[in-house]
Amino acid sequence: MKNSKSKKNKVNNNKSNKEKKSIKYNKNSNKKILVKKKLDKKTDIKKSIPKPDIKIDINNPKKDAELIAKAYNIPIEFNKKCLDEAKSLPDNLENEPLEFDRIDLRDLKTITIDGADSKDFDDAISVEKLNDGYKIGVHIADVSHFVDIGSALDREARKRGNSVYLIDKVYPMFPHELSNGICSLNEGVSRFAMTVFINIDNKGNVRESSFHKSVIKSDRRLTYDYAQDILDKIEEDEEWLKKLLTEANEIKEILLKKRIENGSIEFNLNETKIILDGDGNPKDFFIAERKETHKIIEELMLLANCEVAKKLKNIKGAIYRIHDSPDKEKLDTFNRIAYNRGYKLVKDNEGNFDFQSFMENITGKADEKLLLTLLLRSMKQAVYDINNIGHFGLGFKYYTHFTSPIRRYTDLLTHRLLKLVLEEDIKTLKPSMQKMFNNAALSCSKTERVAIECERALNKVKSVRFMKDKVGNEYNGIISGITKFGIFVEIEERGIEGLIRYAILKSHYRFDEKEQAAYSEANGKWFTLGDKIRITVYKVNLKELFIDFIPSDEFDNSFDRENIIDGKDFFNKIRKSKNKKNNKNNSNRSNNRGRNKSKNNRKKYKQ
């Protein structure tokens, strides 16, 4: 906010500088509505992350992750004090005496479900079907039992904020003695946990929840793929396990339905997975399927996080995972792009946005991935804060992070606070602790962003390595972004993105920021977001880390336009619409219509 000459002038300044339209929840309708709120004074975390100049070793792909981590100042090694503390911890808990308030759940059937390459297991689940609902157990590694406040391990974890996962390399928040050892809920061994038991009815309503220090012994370590195969009856296994997974899947369906009905925005976007060989070279890029077993764990963790947040809601200083509503301007831009593709984000007279109907409307359509991606981009970042404003995207009034204390420092702090509430029934944190929690929330929001940028940087490096010997190859692509300097295209089924630079095209193109399109006055051609396009790999530079594409019809004459949607379709529809309007307004100029189109002549259309 700009400085004013006096306090009075500052107060009386245009209200629009202090308030903005935002989207919150109508308690009666469970829908998101436009309201006025004060501007957040915090800076955009994403913009505050510096972009380092990444220099890779062209001939040594195994060093890619390390060099990128160093470029982003990710700690590579642990200091001696940390390692000494880690080595002093017990190797097992089989003969460890239990505190009077720690319940023994080792006879309870519990399982973990994680990725095939995972080595640190934060969470385990248990399920019991009742006559009129379910009893859910979410069991989270009790890291706080082993890491004292102010210890070397604690100080290092606070500095790191989170673990960083980089395809073939992990830079953990804790040494492996904790992350892969005594804290990890490994199969068949006793482990201390923090347990949340939640009873829900058949519609997903929480009837009661309880919180406990516990000890568990995970009965099975499952991968997402194997657990899915059991659900799909491809794999046979023990009856108790099949029953547990079946009931967990039933719970997932109930919770997901309830969450969406309450205003949650469910982005069903699959991730790009990269397969490396032993030398670090990328062998393949593919779009990984999001399985039902992923959703099971996701819904149960969301539920546990919500219940913990509710338990701590009256404690000043508790850390929440918050997600502010999007700017009206960004939503307007998104709505305009969606409208140009034949869709609309509808709102009623009260200003309610029906996101779910919109998402259902685009499901299975050619524009689904594009519109979901653009809608996600229009949203603000989720961050940590001790001041709760709710989580817009998930539709939760109270939400925190509790389920991953091995890899997130905020979760560790939440565990400590929960223990204080259970053991001492505290009502508030001391001012010094509030300050520490607040600083940790700000710091962890930033370290989380750094980790994301690291992951993206490594994915880009591997993309360039993968494409370096594919110059001249043709692919089907989708326009994923349009800027003033070029057009970004993503290769279908691989998720690899490259750039078509205007400078290499035969015609001169202008960028229409409002409509997110590029157009040529010379040939009347338009490129718009979501257009399918046949591209040829034009140039790949491993040193400068870029991939350039060119439309295949400008590379040579072998371009087959069959089943390819490009900007001509868009332009032709606009031209027809414009001709109809001009025919009514000025018949004397009918012969000139459709020739040289400028951005001022454009008209929105529905497909």
N, C-alpha and C positions, 0 to 999 in steps of 0.2 A: 504494500500500500504506500502511496506517495506521501511524503512529509507535508504537513500543512503549517502555516505560520503561527497558528495558535491552537490551543486545546479546543476552544469554541468552534473555530472553523473546521477542525478535524471532526468534531461531533456532528456538525451540521452539514458536512460534506455529503454529496450524493449518496443516498442509501444503497444504491446499486453497487457501490464499492465495498460495502460491508456485508451485504446480503446477496444471496443468489438463490435461484430456484433449484431445488434438489428433489430427490425422490425418497420418500420414506413410506412407512406402512400405515394403511388404514386398518385399525384394529378390528373393525366390524367386517371388512371384506377380505382381509388377508392379502390385499393387493397393494402395489406400490404406487404412491401418489406424489404429486409435485407439492412441495412445501418450501417455505423460506428458511434458510439457516445461515448462520454466520460463516464467513469464509474461513477456511482452515489456514492458519498462519504457517504451517509446516511447508517446507519446500518439497518439490517433487524428488523423491529418493532416486528414481531412475536417472533424472537429469544430473543428480549430484555425484553419480558414479563416473570417475574419469575413464576415458577410453585409452588404454595404454597402447603404445606402439609394439605390436607383437612381432618378434623376430623368431622364426622357427628354424630348426636345422633341417634343411631340405632333404638331406640324405639319411636322416635318422628319425623316422616317424614314432619310434618308441619314446622319444623325449618330448613329444608334442604336449602332453598333459602337464608335465613338470614345468616346461617353459611358460605355458599359459598361466599356470598357478603362480609362478614367480612374478609374471607381468602384472597380475592382479594382487600381489602381496599376500597370497594365501600362505600361511605357515606350513612349511614342508616337514619339519622335524619337531619333536618335543624336547624341551630342555631337561636337564639332568634331574632337577627336583621333581618334575612331573613323572618321569620314568621311575624314579626311586619310590615315589608314593604308590604308583601303579603296581610295582613289583612287590610291595609290602602287603598287598591285599591277599586274602585267602584264595586258594585255587578252586575250592569247592565249598558247599554249604551243607553237606550231608550230615555232619556232626555238629553244625553250628547251633547253639541254643537260641530259641525263639524268645523275643520279647513277649511280655504278658498280653500285649494288645495286637499281636500278629497272629492271624488265623491260619491254620494249616489246611491248604486246599490241594494237597498232593494226590489225594484220591479222586479229585474232580477231573473228568475228561476234558483236557484242554489241547488246543492245536495252534500252531502258527502257520500262516500262509504268506509267503513272500516270493520275490523273484528268484530265479534259479541261481543267480550269482551272489545273492545276499549272504552276508556273514554275521551281521548284527541284527538281532531279533528283538525289537522293542515291545511287540504286542502279541498276546495270545488271546484266544476267545473260547468261551464255553457257551452252550445253549441248552435250555431245558424247556420243552413244550408243556404248557399248562392247559387246564381245561378251557380257560377263557383268555389265553394269551401266551406269553413267553417270558422266561427269565433269562436274561442275557448277562453273561459275565465278560467284562473286558479287563484283562490283566496286563499291566504295563510295568516294564522293568523298573525296579526301585533303585535308581542310580543315586538318589539323595542319601541312601543309607551308607554308601561308600565314599561319597564326595562331600566333604565338609565345607561350609561357607568359609571363604578366605584361604583355603588350602591352595597349594600350587596347582593342583588339578582344576580346582574351581576357577582360579584366576585365568588360567590358560583357556578353559572352556568359554569363559565370559568374553575373552578377547576374540576367539574364533567365531563364536556365535552359533555356528552350525557346522556339520560335516559337509564336505564338497565332493560330489560324485561326478567323475569325469571319464565315463565309458569304461576304460581299462585301469583306472586309478581312483583310489579313494583317499582323501585327506580328512581323517576323522577328527571329531571334536575331542575324543578321548583316546589314549593309547589302546592298543589291541587287547591288553590285559583286561580292560573294562569292556570296550565296545564289542569285542568278539569273545570275551571270556566271562568273568564273574557276573557281569550285568546282563549279558545276552541270554534270552530265554531259549537256550539250546535244548534239543530233544533229550528226554530221559535223565535230566539232572535237576536237582533242586535249585530254585532261584527265588530270591526275594522280589516281591511285586507290590504294586499298588493296584487294588482291585476295585472296580465299580460294578455293582450288581444293579441291574435295571429291570423292573417289571413293566411290561407293556401289555395293553389289551390287543385284540385282533385288528384294531384300526390304527395302532401305532401310538396311542396316547400313553404317556408315562404315568403309571399309577404310584410307583415309589422307586426310590434309588437309595443305595447305601454305599459307603466308602470304607475301605479297610486296608490296613497293612497286611500282607499275606505272604505265604510261600507256596509256590506251585511247582509242578514237574510236568512240563509239556510232553504229551503223549506222542505227538507226531509233528514233524517238520514237513510241511507240504509246499510245493511250488504252485503258483497260480495255474499253470498248465495241467499239472496232475490233478489238482482239486477239481478243475473244470471237467477233466476226463471222467472223474468219478460221478459228477453231477450228470454228465451226458451218457453215463453207463457204458462208456468206452473201456474204462478200467474197473476191475473188481477189487474190492478191499473189504476190511472188517465191517460188520453190520453196524456197530456203534458209530464208526466214522461216516458211513454213508448216511445214517440217520442224522448225525450232527450237521453235515453239509446241506442236506435237504431242508432241515429246519432253519438253518442259517440263511438259506436262499429264500425261504418263505418270509423271514423277517426282513430281508433286504427289499423284497417287493413291497411290503407294507410300509416300511420307513421311507422308501423312495417316493412312493405315491403320496404319502402324507406331506413330505417335504416340498414336492412340486405344487401340491394344492395350496400350501402355505406361502407360495411366492418364490421358492427357490428357482434359480435359473440353472438348468442342467445342460452343460456344454459337453456333448458327446463327440469330442475331438480326439482322434487317435494320435499317438506320438510316433515320430520317426525313430526307428531303431537302427543302430550301426553295428555291423559285425566286422571285427578286426581279425587279422591273422596274427601269428606269433610275433611278427616283427612290428606290429602296430599299423600295418597298412589296411585300409578299409577294403573288405571283400564285397560287402553288399550294404545297400540302404533299402529299407522297406518300412511300410506303414504297419505298425503293430496293432493287432486287434485288442480292444478293451473288453476283457472277458467278464462274465458274470461274477466270477470269484474276486476280481478286482473290486467290483461294486459292493460285494458282501463286506469286505474289510473296510472299504470307504464308509459305508453307511453305519457300521457299528462304531467306528472311530468318531464319526461326526456326532453320533448320539452320546458317546462318553464325554466328548469335549463339551457338549452343551450342558450336560448334567453337572460336570465339574464347575463350569462357568456360573451356573445357577447357584451352586453351593457357595461360591466365593463372591457373589454379586454385591454383598454388603460390606466387604472388606476393602477399605480404601487403600489403593496401591496394587491391587490384583491386576495382572496383565491380561488384556483381552486381545483376541484376533479380530480386528475391525476391518470393515470394508465400506467405504463411503459411497454414496450414490453418485452416478455419473453426472457430468455437466449436461445441462439442457442442450447446449450448443452441439456437443458431440452426439447426443441422441438425435437431434434434428438432422445432422449430417448423415448419420447412419440411416435414418428413416428415408431420407431423400434417395440414397443409393439403393435401398431396398425397394422403394417405390419404382425406380427406374428399371428394376428387374421383375416387376410384377407383384410385389409384396408390400405390406404395410404393417408397421407396429401401431396397433390401434389403441386409442385411449378414449375413455368415456367422458361425460360432462364434468366429472369430479377430478379428471386428470389421471385416472388409473391406467397404467400400462399393462396390457395383457401379454406378457412375455411368453407364457406357456403356450397360448394359442398360436402365437407367431412361430414358435419353434416346432410345434406340431404341424403347422402348415408347410414348413420347408423341409420336413423330414423326408429323406429319400429323393429329394429334388436335386437337379444338377447344381443349383446354387447353394446347397446346404452348407458345405464346408466354408465357402467364401463368406456367406452371411454370418455364420457362427463365429468365424475368425474376426470379422469386422465388428460384430457386436461385442466380442471379448475385448478388442482393442479400444472400444469406446468406454469401457469400464475403467475405474480407478484401481490402483494397486491395493491389495490387502496388506495391512501393516499391523505392528504391535503397538498397543497404547494402554495406559492405565485409565484413560477416560473412555468409557464404553459408549459407542454410538450404534452398536449392532453390526451385523454382517449382511450387507445388502444382497450380495450374490447368492448366498445360501438361504436368506430369508430368516435368519436367527436373530432374536433379540439379545441373547447372551451366548457368546461363543469364545472359547479360548483354545490354546494348544496344550495338551496334556499327554498325548499318546506316543511321543517320540523323544524321551529325555536323553537317549543315547546320542542322538544327532542334532538336537535343538536345545539351546540353553534356556529359552523361555519356558519350555516344558519342565525342565529341572526346577526352575523357580516356582512354577505352579505346583509341582509336587511338594516342595518345601512349605509353601503356604497352606496347602491342603492338610499336611501333617500338623501344622500349628493349630489349625481350626479343629482337627479331630482330637489332638492331645490336650490343648490348652483352651479351646473355645474362645480364641481371640476375636475381638470385634474390629480392630484396626491395626495396621502396621505402624511402628515407630516412624517418625519423620525421616530419619536417616535411612531406614529400610525402604520407605516409599520413594525416596530419591534414587536409591540404588535400583529398584525395580523399574522406575521411569527411565533411567539412563540405559538400563539393559534393553528395554523395549525399543528405544530409539536406535541403539547400536545394533541389535539383532535384525531390525528391519533393514538396515543398511548391509550387513554381512550376508543376509539372505539374498539381496539384490546382486551383490558381488558374485555370489555362487552361481546365480542364474546366468549372469553375463559371462562367467567363466565357461559354463556348459555350452552356451551358444557359440562362443569363440572357438572352442575345440571342435564342435560340430561343423563349423565353417571350414576349419583347417582340414578336417577329414573329407569334407565335400570336395574341396579343391584337389586334394590328393586323389580322390576317386575319379575325378573328371579330367585329370591332366593328360591322359592318353586317349581321350574320347573326342578330340577336336574333329569336326566333320560329321559326328553322329547326330541323327535326328531323333527327337522325342516329342511326345504329346505333352503340352504344358498348359498351365492355367495362370492367367495374369493375377498376381497376388498383391501388387502394389504399383502405383504410378506416381512419379515425382517429376520435378522440373528438369531433371537431367536424363531420365530414362524410365524404362518399364521393367519391373521385376516379374519374373516368370518362375513358377515352381513346376518341376518335372513331376508329372502324375505318378503316383504309386511309389515315389522315392523321397519326396519332400526336400529335394535339392533345389536351391534357388540360385538363379543367375540374373544378369541384367542385360536388357537390350538398350544400348545407348542410342539416343536420338542422332548423335553425330555420325553413326555408321549407316543410317538409313538413307534411302534414295531421296525421300521427300523430307521437307522441314515440318516438324511437329511442334504443336503448342500444348502446354499443360493447362488443363482446366481443373483448378484446385477444388472448386465448388462441387463439381460432378465427378471428381476423381477419374478423369479421362484424358486422353491425348488425341489430338486430331490434326489432320493435314488439310490445309486449305487447297493445296495443289491437286490432290487426288480424291478429296472427300472421304478419306478413310479415318475411322475412329478405333481406338483401343480403349476398352473399358474394363474395370475390375471384374474378374470372374470369366472373362472371355477365354474360350479354349483356343489354343494357337499351336501350330506346328513350328518347333524351333530347331535350329541347328547350333551345335556348340561351336562358337566362333573363335574364342580365345580363352586360355586358362593360364593364369600366372600364379605359380606357387609362392614366389617371393613376395609379391604384393597382395596375395590372397584374394583374387577375384576370378569370377567365372562370367564370361560374356557370351550371350546368345545373339542370334540374328534370326528373324523370320525366315523359314526355310525357302519361301518363294523368292526371297531376295538373295539367298545364298547360291542357289542354282535353279534349274527348271524342273527338278524332280518332285516338287512339292505336290502332294496329293491332298486336295481340299475336302475330300469326302469325309463326312462326319465331323468336320472341324468347324467350330463356331468362332468367327472372328468379328472384328469391329464393323465389317460391312453390313452385317445383319442389324446391328444397332443403328448405324447411320441410315440405312434404308428405311427403317421404321420411323425414325425421326423425320426424315425427308418427306415421307408420305403424310405424316401428321402435319408437318409444316405447310405442305402443299394445300391441304384441305383448308387450313386457316387462311392462307394467302388468297385462295380462290374466292373466298367470301369477301375479303377486304379490298382486293385490288385486282380485278380481272385483266387490266391492261398490262400487268407484269407477269402473266401466266407463263409466257415462254421462257422466262429467265429463272423460274423457280427450280431449286434443287441443284444449281450449279456450284457456286462458291459459298459454302456455309461457314459462318463464324460462330463463336460461342454464344453470341447474342441472339442467334436465330434458333437456338435449340429448344426443344420441348420434351418434357418428361412423357414417358409412355408406360403402358403395362404390356407385359409379354402375354 
